[in-house]
Amino acid sequence: MTLTSSTPKTEAPGPVPGEAAWTEPVRVEVIVGSVREGRFGPVVADWFSRRASARADLEVRTLDLAANPPDFADRIGAADAVVVVTPEYNHSFPGR
């Protein structure tokens, strides 16, 4: 599922002096790491994705593990960056 945002795109920052300009958007995969019923992860992933999608230099897609995406390895392999939204347990990360 690709999330889109109604927030207007912002201009990407210019290239660093002495470096070539990056012409393609950075591919970001946002992984929703909880599969439990009643989970809050999709809300957090949507919040992050909407804000990140406002940048013209980012292409943001969401991988929800509850949907059992068959192309998980391919999408992660093709991503330039990965954001993992994990559930919280007792003010820390989950044990499993």
C-alpha positions in Angstrom: 0.0 0.0 0.0 1.4 3.4 -0.9 0.3 6.2 1.3 -0.2 9.6 -0.2 -0.6 12.9 1.5 -2.5 16.1 0.7 0.4 18.1 2.2 2.1 20.0 -0.6 5.5 18.7 -1.6 8.5 20.7 -0.5 11.6 21.4 -2.5 14.5 19.1 -1.9 17.7 20.7 -0.6 20.4 21.5 -3.2 23.4 19.3 -3.7 26.4 19.6 -1.3 29.2 21.5 -3.0 31.6 19.1 -4.6 29.0 16.2 -4.8 26.8 15.1 -7.6 23.1 16.0 -7.3 20.9 13.0 -6.4 18.3 12.9 -9.1 16.0 10.1 -7.9 13.9 10.2 -4.7 15.1 8.2 -1.7 13.0 5.0 -1.4 11.8 4.6 2.1 9.9 1.5 3.3 7.9 1.9 6.6 7.4 -1.5 8.2 4.4 -1.9 10.6 5.9 -4.5 13.0 2.9 -5.5 15.0 0.2 -8.0 13.8 -2.0 -8.0 16.8 -5.7 -7.0 16.7 -6.2 -3.5 18.0 -2.6 -2.5 17.3 -1.6 1.2 17.2 1.3 0.8 14.8 -0.6 1.7 11.6 -1.6 5.0 13.2 2.1 5.8 13.9 3.2 4.6 10.5 0.6 6.7 8.8 1.6 9.8 10.8 5.3 9.3 9.8 4.5 8.5 6.2 2.3 11.5 5.7 5.0 13.8 6.9 7.8 12.1 5.1 5.8 12.0 1.8 5.6 15.8 2.0 9.2 15.9 1.0 9.9 15.9 -2.8 13.1 13.9 -2.3 11.4 10.9 -0.6 9.3 8.1 -2.0 7.5 6.5 1.0 5.8 3.1 1.0 4.3 1.1 3.9 4.8 -2.6 4.5 2.2 -4.0 6.9 3.3 -7.4 8.3 -0.3 -8.2 9.1 -1.0 -8.3 5.4 1.7 -10.9 4.8 3.3 -9.1 1.8 4.7 -11.7 -0.6 7.2 -9.2 -2.0 8.7 -8.3 1.4 12.3 -9.2 0.7 12.2 -7.6 -2.8 10.8 -4.3 -1.4 13.3 -4.2 1.5 16.1 -5.0 -0.9 15.2 -2.2 -3.2 14.8 0.4 -0.4 17.4 3.0 0.3 16.1 3.4 3.9 13.9 1.4 6.3 11.8 2.7 9.2 10.4 0.1 11.6 7.4 0.9 13.7 7.5 -1.6 16.6 5.1 -2.1 19.4 6.0 -1.0 22.9 5.9 -3.3 25.8 6.5 -2.1 29.4 8.2 1.2 28.1 10.6 -0.8 25.9 10.7 -2.9 22.8 8.8 -6.2 22.6 10.5 -9.5 23.7 9.7 -11.3 20.5 
